[in-house]
């Protein structure tokens, strides 16, 4: 049974839904943002299984839940119960955010644009002419490739064990995207790991998604894994002299785009970054 919290003195309730959900940093991010903007909102993690997708969206309507973040295994499962999708969510066939447009519930996907926004801020330079390699072809990779395709990058190269899956992902990037191999990485400006290899607490924590000999000191290496903040990939890339970034940037920026959809407000990232970094560090 899907149980959203009662308002209990708050003006509005927002939530992240999925299963498992207890580990989610979304409540920390959004509640920090609500406090920064002095909004009387409260954000919660609500466990919802895939077969409860219909019940979940019905409860959102009945309880007037004003913002919904969506994670696995619900990113596709909620789609039939919404009133519409943004162009991005429709193209990806995946939703990570639900917002109200008048009386309609609309699904969006802010992952890719969140990544690009974080990347631009981290690089402090335009993406024009950059060659970007994406390791992996799952949901996160597809959203990033789709958003990079809307930017003036020189080339997007998708490297994945399954070639058909890589081809489908590369298609989302438009004419400047193609399937490649490890050998293509040496000529790339930016290398992004979108696989779970390196995640803390798993048997793959010490594994590398790409052999380090294909990396160099001139590159920017990004790992979407953010626990630990410095994965084995980032540690070795940093040892080569490469510039490195964790997945916290994407996590926070995709959440800020959701916050904007729900509230109409842009909020400062600085306070949120420090709070989330401290939490992951602990």
FILOSE-824304 format. One record per residue: residue number from 1; x, y, z of N, C-alpha, C in turn. Coordinates in steps of 0.2 Angstrom, whole numbers, plus 5000, padded with zeros to 4 digits. Layout:
REM residues N
NODE    nr    n.X    n.Y    n.Z   ca.X   ca.Y   ca.Z    c.X    c.Y    c.Z
NODE   NUM      X      Y      Z      X      Y      Z      X      Y      Z
...
END
This chain:
REM residues 282
NODE    nr    n.X    n.Y    n.Z   ca.X   ca.Y   ca.Z    c.X    c.Y    c.Z
NODE     1   5004   4994   5000   5000   5000   5000   5004   5006   5000
NODE     2   5003   5011   4996   5007   5017   4995   5004   5022   5000
NODE     3   5009   5024   5004   5007   5029   5010   5011   5035   5009
NODE     4   5008   5041   5007   5012   5047   5007   5010   5051   5014
NODE     5   5015   5054   5017   5014   5058   5023   5008   5063   5023
NODE     6   5005   5064   5028   5001   5070   5029   5004   5077   5029
NODE     7   5001   5082   5027   5004   5088   5027   5006   5091   5034
NODE     8   5002   5090   5039   5005   5091   5046   5008   5098   5046
NODE     9   5005   5103   5044   5007   5110   5045   5011   5113   5040
NODE    10   5013   5108   5035   5017   5110   5029   5012   5113   5024
NODE    11   5014   5117   5019   5010   5120   5014   5009   5114   5009
NODE    12   5015   5111   5007   5015   5106   5002   5019   5100   5004
NODE    13   5018   5094   5001   5022   5088   5001   5025   5087   4995
NODE    14   5031   5085   4994   5035   5082   4989   5038   5075   4991
NODE    15   5040   5071   4986   5043   5065   4988   5046   5061   4982
NODE    16   5051   5057   4984   5054   5052   4979   5051   5045   4980
NODE    17   5049   5042   4975   5047   5035   4975   5051   5030   4971
NODE    18   5051   5024   4974   5055   5019   4971   5056   5013   4976
NODE    19   5060   5008   4974   5062   5003   4979   5068   4999   4976
NODE    20   5073   4999   4981   5074   5002   4988   5074   5010   4987
NODE    21   5073   5013   4993   5073   5020   4993   5076   5023   4999
NODE    22   5077   5019   5004   5080   5022   5011   5087   5025   5010
NODE    23   5091   5023   5005   5097   5026   5004   5097   5033   5000
NODE    24   5091   5035   4998   5091   5041   4993   5093   5047   4997
NODE    25   5097   5051   4993   5099   5058   4995   5095   5063   4993
NODE    26   5089   5061   4990   5085   5067   4987   5081   5070   4993
NODE    27   5079   5067   4998   5076   5071   5004   5081   5076   5007
NODE    28   5087   5074   5007   5092   5079   5010   5093   5085   5005
NODE    29   5094   5084   4999   5094   5089   4994   5088   5094   4994
NODE    30   5082   5091   4993   5076   5095   4992   5074   5099   4998
NODE    31   5075   5095   5004   5073   5099   5010   5078   5105   5012
NODE    32   5085   5104   5010   5089   5109   5010   5087   5115   5006
NODE    33   5085   5113   5000   5083   5118   4995   5077   5122   4998
NODE    34   5072   5118   5001   5066   5122   5003   5068   5126   5009
NODE    35   5073   5124   5013   5075   5129   5019   5078   5135   5016
NODE    36   5082   5134   5011   5086   5140   5008   5081   5145   5005
NODE    37   5076   5143   5002   5071   5147   4999   5065   5149   5004
NODE    38   5066   5147   5010   5061   5148   5015   5054   5146   5013
NODE    39   5053   5140   5010   5047   5137   5008   5044   5132   5013
NODE    40   5038   5133   5014   5035   5128   5019   5033   5122   5016
NODE    41   5038   5118   5013   5037   5112   5010   5041   5107   5014
NODE    42   5039   5100   5013   5042   5095   5016   5043   5089   5011
NODE    43   5049   5086   5010   5050   5081   5005   5052   5074   5009
NODE    44   5049   5069   5006   5050   5062   5009   5052   5057   5005
NODE    45   5055   5051   5007   5056   5045   5003   5050   5040   5004
NODE    46   5047   5038   4999   5041   5033   5000   5043   5027   4996
NODE    47   5043   5021   4999   5044   5015   4995   5038   5013   4991
NODE    48   5039   5012   4985   5034   5010   4980   5037   5005   4975
NODE    49   5034   4999   4975   5036   4994   4970   5033   4995   4963
NODE    50   5036   4991   4959   5034   4992   4952   5026   4991   4951
NODE    51   5024   4986   4954   5017   4984   4953   5012   4989   4957
NODE    52   5015   4994   4961   5011   4999   4964   5011   5006   4960
NODE    53   5013   5006   4954   5014   5012   4950   5007   5016   4949
NODE    54   5002   5012   4948   4995   5015   4947   4993   5018   4953
NODE    55   4993   5014   4959   4991   5016   4965   4995   5022   4967
NODE    56   5001   5023   4966   5006   5028   4968   5003   5035   4964
NODE    57   5002   5035   4958   5000   5041   4954   4993   5043   4956
NODE    58   4988   5038   4958   4982   5039   4960   4982   5043   4967
NODE    59   4987   5041   4971   4988   5044   4978   4991   5051   4977
NODE    60   4995   5052   4972   4998   5059   4971   4992   5064   4969
NODE    61   4987   5061   4965   4982   5065   4963   4977   5067   4969
NODE    62   4976   5062   4973   4971   5062   4978   4974   5066   4984
NODE    63   4980   5066   4985   4983   5069   4991   4986   5076   4989
NODE    64   4986   5077   4982   4989   5084   4980   4996   5084   4981
NODE    65   5000   5079   4980   5007   5079   4981   5010   5084   4975
NODE    66   5014   5089   4977   5015   5094   4973   5022   5093   4969
NODE    67   5026   5088   4971   5032   5086   4967   5033   5079   4968
NODE    68   5036   5076   4963   5037   5069   4963   5044   5067   4959
NODE    69   5049   5064   4963   5055   5062   4960   5053   5054   4959
NODE    70   5056   5052   4954   5054   5044   4952   5061   5041   4951
NODE    71   5062   5035   4954   5068   5031   4953   5066   5024   4952
NODE    72   5071   5020   4951   5070   5013   4949   5066   5010   4955
NODE    73   5061   5005   4953   5060   5003   4946   5054   5006   4943
NODE    74   5053   5012   4944   5046   5016   4942   5047   5020   4936
NODE    75   5053   5021   4933   5054   5026   4928   5050   5025   4922
NODE    76   5049   5019   4920   5044   5018   4915   5037   5016   4917
NODE    77   5037   5013   4923   5030   5010   4925   5025   5015   4927
NODE    78   5027   5021   4928   5022   5027   4930   5019   5030   4924
NODE    79   5023   5029   4918   5021   5033   4912   5014   5032   4910
NODE    80   5011   5026   4910   5004   5025   4908   4999   5029   4912
NODE    81   5001   5031   4918   4996   5034   4922   4996   5041   4923
NODE    82   5001   5044   4919   5001   5051   4919   4997   5054   4913
NODE    83   4996   5061   4913   4992   5064   4908   4996   5066   4902
NODE    84   5003   5066   4902   5007   5068   4897   5015   5068   4899
NODE    85   5019   5068   4894   5026   5068   4895   5029   5074   4891
NODE    86   5035   5076   4894   5039   5081   4890   5042   5078   4884
NODE    87   5045   5082   4879   5048   5079   4874   5054   5074   4876
NODE    88   5058   5077   4881   5063   5073   4883   5061   5066   4886
NODE    89   5056   5066   4890   5054   5060   4893   5051   5055   4888
NODE    90   5047   5058   4883   5045   5054   4878   5050   5050   4874
NODE    91   5055   5054   4872   5061   5052   4868   5065   5046   4872
NODE    92   5066   5047   4879   5069   5042   4883   5065   5037   4885
NODE    93   5058   5038   4885   5053   5033   4888   5055   5031   4895
NODE    94   5057   5037   4898   5059   5036   4906   5057   5043   4909
NODE    95   5054   5042   4915   5053   5048   4919   5056   5048   4926
NODE    96   5059   5054   4927   5063   5054   4934   5059   5060   4938
NODE    97   5054   5063   4935   5051   5068   4939   5044   5069   4936
NODE    98   5039   5071   4941   5032   5072   4939   5031   5079   4942
NODE    99   5027   5083   4938   5025   5090   4940   5018   5091   4937
NODE   100   5015   5096   4941   5008   5098   4939   5009   5104   4934
NODE   101   5005   5103   4928   5004   5108   4923   4996   5110   4923
NODE   102   4994   5115   4927   4987   5116   4928   4985   5110   4932
NODE   103   4980   5106   4929   4977   5100   4932   4980   5094   4930
NODE   104   4985   5094   4926   4988   5088   4923   4994   5086   4926
NODE   105   4995   5080   4927   5002   5077   4929   5006   5075   4923
NODE   106   5012   5079   4923   5017   5078   4917   5023   5075   4919
NODE   107   5026   5070   4915   5032   5067   4917   5038   5070   4913
NODE   108   5043   5071   4916   5049   5074   4913   5055   5070   4915
NODE   109   5061   5071   4912   5067   5068   4914   5073   5073   4914
NODE   110   5075   5074   4920   5080   5080   4921   5087   5077   4921
NODE   111   5088   5071   4921   5095   5068   4922   5100   5071   4917
NODE   112   5099   5070   4910   5104   5072   4905   5105   5080   4906
NODE   113   5100   5084   4906   5101   5091   4907   5105   5093   4914
NODE   114   5103   5089   4919   5107   5090   4925   5114   5088   4924
NODE   115   5116   5083   4921   5123   5082   4920   5126   5087   4916
NODE   116   5123   5089   4910   5126   5095   4906   5127   5101   4910
NODE   117   5122   5103   4914   5123   5109   4918   5129   5108   4923
NODE   118   5129   5103   4926   5135   5101   4931   5142   5102   4927
NODE   119   5142   5099   4921   5148   5098   4918   5150   5105   4916
NODE   120   5146   5109   4913   5148   5116   4911   5150   5120   4917
NODE   121   5147   5119   4923   5150   5123   4929   5156   5120   4931
NODE   122   5157   5114   4931   5164   5111   4933   5169   5113   4928
NODE   123   5168   5113   4922   5173   5114   4917   5175   5122   4917
NODE   124   5170   5126   4918   5170   5133   4917   5173   5135   4910
NODE   125   5170   5131   4905   5172   5133   4898   5166   5130   4894
NODE   126   5165   5132   4888   5160   5129   4884   5162   5122   4882
NODE   127   5156   5118   4880   5157   5112   4877   5159   5111   4870
NODE   128   5159   5117   4867   5160   5118   4859   5167   5114   4858
NODE   129   5166   5109   4853   5172   5106   4850   5174   5100   4854
NODE   130   5171   5099   4860   5174   5093   4864   5171   5087   4862
NODE   131   5176   5082   4862   5174   5075   4861   5173   5071   4868
NODE   132   5167   5068   4868   5165   5065   4875   5164   5058   4874
NODE   133   5167   5054   4878   5165   5047   4878   5161   5045   4884
NODE   134   5156   5041   4882   5151   5038   4888   5153   5031   4888
NODE   135   5155   5028   4894   5155   5021   4896   5149   5019   4898
NODE   136   5146   5014   4895   5139   5011   4897   5134   5014   4892
NODE   137   5128   5010   4892   5122   5012   4888   5116   5011   4891
NODE   138   5116   5012   4898   5109   5011   4902   5106   5018   4902
NODE   139   5101   5018   4907   5097   5024   4907   5100   5030   4908
NODE   140   5105   5031   4913   5109   5037   4914   5113   5039   4908
NODE   141   5116   5034   4904   5120   5035   4898   5115   5038   4893
NODE   142   5109   5035   4892   5105   5037   4887   5102   5045   4888
NODE   143   5101   5046   4894   5099   5053   4896   5104   5058   4894
NODE   144   5111   5056   4896   5116   5061   4895   5118   5062   4888
NODE   145   5118   5056   4884   5119   5056   4877   5114   5061   4873
NODE   146   5107   5060   4875   5102   5064   4872   5103   5071   4874
NODE   147   5105   5073   4880   5106   5080   4881   5113   5083   4878
NODE   148   5118   5079   4878   5124   5081   4874   5123   5082   4867
NODE   149   5118   5079   4864   5116   5079   4857   5113   5086   4855
NODE   150   5111   5090   4861   5108   5096   4860   5113   5102   4861
NODE   151   5119   5100   4862   5125   5104   4863   5130   5104   4858
NODE   152   5134   5109   4857   5139   5109   4851   5145   5105   4852
NODE   153   5144   5099   4855   5150   5095   4856   5153   5092   4849
NODE   154   5159   5091   4848   5162   5088   4842   5159   5081   4840
NODE   155   5160   5077   4846   5158   5070   4845   5156   5067   4851
NODE   156   5151   5062   4851   5149   5058   4857   5151   5051   4855
NODE   157   5155   5048   4859   5157   5041   4857   5154   5036   4863
NODE   158   5150   5031   4861   5147   5027   4866   5151   5020   4866
NODE   159   5154   5018   4872   5157   5012   4873   5154   5007   4878
NODE   160   5152   5002   4875   5148   4997   4879   5149   4990   4877
NODE   161   5148   4985   4882   5149   4978   4880   5144   4976   4875
NODE   162   5138   4978   4875   5133   4976   4870   5133   4981   4864
NODE   163   5135   4979   4858   5135   4984   4853   5128   4986   4851
NODE   164   5123   4982   4851   5116   4984   4849   5113   4989   4854
NODE   165   5114   4988   4860   5112   4993   4865   5116   5000   4864
NODE   166   5122   4999   4863   5126   5005   4862   5124   5009   4856
NODE   167   5122   5005   4850   5119   5009   4844   5113   5012   4846
NODE   168   5108   5009   4850   5102   5013   4852   5103   5019   4856
NODE   169   5108   5019   4860   5110   5024   4864   5113   5030   4860
NODE   170   5118   5028   4856   5121   5033   4851   5116   5037   4847
NODE   171   5111   5033   4845   5106   5036   4840   5103   5042   4844
NODE   172   5102   5042   4850   5099   5048   4854   5103   5054   4853
NODE   173   5110   5053   4852   5114   5059   4852   5115   5063   4845
NODE   174   5111   5060   4840   5111   5063   4834   5117   5062   4829
NODE   175   5118   5065   4824   5123   5064   4819   5130   5064   4821
NODE   176   5132   5067   4827   5138   5067   4830   5140   5062   4835
NODE   177   5135   5057   4835   5136   5052   4840   5138   5045   4836
NODE   178   5142   5041   4839   5143   5034   4836   5145   5029   4842
NODE   179   5145   5023   4840   5148   5018   4844   5156   5017   4843
NODE   180   5159   5017   4849   5166   5016   4848   5169   5011   4853
NODE   181   5176   5011   4854   5179   5006   4858   5184   5009   4863
NODE   182   5187   5005   4867   5192   5008   4872   5197   5012   4868
NODE   183   5199   5010   4862   5204   5013   4858   5203   5020   4856
NODE   184   5196   5022   4856   5194   5029   4854   5195   5033   4860
NODE   185   5196   5031   4866   5196   5035   4872   5202   5040   4872
NODE   186   5207   5038   4870   5213   5042   4870   5213   5048   4867
NODE   187   5208   5049   4862   5207   5055   4858   5202   5059   4861
NODE   188   5199   5057   4867   5193   5061   4870   5195   5066   4875
NODE   189   5191   5071   4875   5192   5077   4880   5189   5075   4887
NODE   190   5184   5072   4886   5180   5070   4892   5178   5063   4892
NODE   191   5179   5059   4898   5177   5052   4898   5172   5051   4904
NODE   192   5166   5048   4903   5161   5048   4908   5159   5040   4909
NODE   193   5160   5038   4915   5158   5032   4917   5151   5032   4920
NODE   194   5146   5029   4916   5139   5028   4918   5137   5022   4921
NODE   195   5142   5017   4921   5140   5010   4924   5141   5010   4932
NODE   196   5138   5005   4935   5139   5005   4942   5146   5002   4945
NODE   197   5150   5001   4940   5157   4998   4943   5160   5004   4947
NODE   198   5163   5001   4953   5166   5006   4957   5162   5008   4963
NODE   199   5156   5006   4963   5151   5008   4969   5153   5005   4975
NODE   200   5153   5009   4981   5155   5006   4987   5150   5001   4990
NODE   201   5152   4996   4993   5148   4991   4996   5146   4986   4992
NODE   202   5149   4985   4986   5147   4980   4981   5154   4976   4979
NODE   203   5153   4971   4976   5158   4966   4974   5162   4970   4968
NODE   204   5160   4975   4965   5163   4978   4960   5166   4985   4962
NODE   205   5167   4986   4969   5170   4992   4971   5177   4994   4968
NODE   206   5181   4989   4968   5188   4990   4966   5189   4989   4958
NODE   207   5183   4988   4955   5184   4987   4947   5184   4993   4943
NODE   208   5187   4993   4938   5188   4999   4933   5183   4998   4927
NODE   209   5179   5003   4925   5175   5002   4919   5179   5003   4913
NODE   210   5185   5005   4913   5189   5006   4908   5197   5005   4910
NODE   211   5200   5002   4906   5208   5001   4908   5211   5008   4908
NODE   212   5215   5009   4913   5218   5015   4914   5223   5017   4909
NODE   213   5225   5013   4905   5230   5015   4900   5227   5018   4894
NODE   214   5220   5019   4894   5217   5023   4889   5215   5030   4891
NODE   215   5217   5031   4897   5216   5038   4900   5223   5042   4900
NODE   216   5222   5049   4901   5228   5053   4901   5227   5059   4905
NODE   217   5233   5063   4906   5233   5068   4910   5229   5074   4907
NODE   218   5228   5074   4900   5224   5080   4897   5217   5079   4897
NODE   219   5214   5074   4900   5207   5073   4900   5203   5075   4907
NODE   220   5197   5076   4906   5192   5076   4912   5189   5070   4912
NODE   221   5189   5066   4918   5186   5060   4919   5181   5061   4925
NODE   222   5175   5059   4923   5169   5059   4927   5166   5052   4929
NODE   223   5165   5051   4935   5161   5045   4937   5155   5046   4940
NODE   224   5149   5044   4937   5143   5045   4940   5141   5042   4946
NODE   225   5146   5037   4948   5145   5034   4955   5148   5040   4960
NODE   226   5144   5041   4965   5146   5046   4970   5147   5043   4977
NODE   227   5147   5037   4977   5148   5034   4984   5153   5027   4983
NODE   228   5159   5028   4984   5163   5034   4987   5164   5040   4982
NODE   229   5165   5046   4985   5166   5052   4981   5172   5051   4976
NODE   230   5177   5048   4979   5183   5046   4974   5183   5038   4973
NODE   231   5180   5036   4967   5180   5029   4965   5187   5027   4963
NODE   232   5188   5021   4962   5195   5018   4960   5197   5021   4953
NODE   233   5192   5022   4949   5193   5025   4942   5195   5032   4943
NODE   234   5192   5036   4948   5194   5043   4949   5201   5044   4952
NODE   235   5202   5039   4957   5209   5039   4960   5214   5038   4955
NODE   236   5214   5033   4951   5219   5032   4946   5219   5037   4940
NODE   237   5214   5040   4938   5214   5045   4933   5217   5051   4936
NODE   238   5216   5053   4943   5219   5058   4946   5227   5057   4947
NODE   239   5229   5051   4948   5236   5049   4948   5239   5051   4941
NODE   240   5236   5050   4936   5239   5052   4929   5239   5059   4928
NODE   241   5236   5063   4932   5235   5070   4932   5229   5073   4928
NODE   242   5224   5069   4927   5218   5071   4924   5214   5075   4929
NODE   243   5209   5079   4927   5204   5082   4931   5199   5078   4932
NODE   244   5196   5077   4938   5191   5072   4940   5185   5075   4943
NODE   245   5179   5072   4942   5173   5074   4946   5169   5068   4947
NODE   246   5166   5068   4953   5161   5063   4955   5154   5064   4952
NODE   247   5150   5059   4953   5143   5060   4951   5138   5064   4955
NODE   248   5141   5067   4960   5137   5072   4965   5134   5078   4961
NODE   249   5138   5080   4956   5136   5086   4952   5130   5085   4948
NODE   250   5130   5079   4945   5124   5077   4941   5118   5076   4946
NODE   251   5119   5073   4951   5114   5071   4956   5110   5078   4959
NODE   252   5114   5083   4960   5112   5089   4963   5108   5093   4957
NODE   253   5111   5093   4952   5109   5098   4946   5102   5095   4943
NODE   254   5102   5088   4943   5095   5086   4941   5090   5087   4946
NODE   255   5092   5087   4952   5087   5089   4957   5085   5096   4957
NODE   256   5089   5100   4956   5088   5107   4955   5083   5109   4950
NODE   257   5084   5105   4944   5079   5106   4938   5072   5104   4940
NODE   258   5072   5099   4945   5065   5096   4947   5062   5102   4952
NODE   259   5066   5104   4956   5064   5110   4961   5061   5116   4957
NODE   260   5065   5117   4951   5062   5123   4947   5055   5121   4944
NODE   261   5054   5115   4942   5048   5113   4939   5042   5114   4944
NODE   262   5044   5112   4950   5039   5112   4956   5037   5119   4959
NODE   263   5042   5123   4959   5042   5129   4963   5042   5135   4959
NODE   264   5045   5134   4953   5046   5140   4949   5053   5144   4951
NODE   265   5057   5141   4956   5062   5145   4959   5069   5142   4957
NODE   266   5074   5146   4955   5081   5143   4955   5084   5144   4962
NODE   267   5088   5139   4965   5091   5140   4971   5098   5139   4971
NODE   268   5102   5142   4975   5109   5142   4975   5111   5135   4977
NODE   269   5117   5133   4973   5119   5126   4974   5124   5125   4979
NODE   270   5127   5131   4981   5133   5130   4986   5131   5127   4992
NODE   271   5126   5129   4996   5124   5126   5002   5122   5119   5001
NODE   272   5119   5117   4996   5117   5110   4995   5123   5106   4994
NODE   273   5128   5108   4990   5134   5104   4989   5137   5102   4995
NODE   274   5138   5107   4999   5142   5106   5006   5138   5101   5010
NODE   275   5132   5102   5010   5128   5097   5015   5128   5090   5012
NODE   276   5127   5089   5005   5127   5082   5002   5134   5079   5003
NODE   277   5139   5083   5001   5146   5081   5002   5148   5078   5008
NODE   278   5146   5082   5014   5147   5080   5020   5143   5073   5022
NODE   279   5137   5072   5019   5133   5066   5021   5136   5060   5017
NODE   280   5138   5061   5011   5142   5056   5008   5148   5054   5011
NODE   281   5152   5059   5013   5158   5058   5016   5158   5054   5023
NODE   282   5152   5055   5026   5151   5051   5032   5149   5044   5031
END
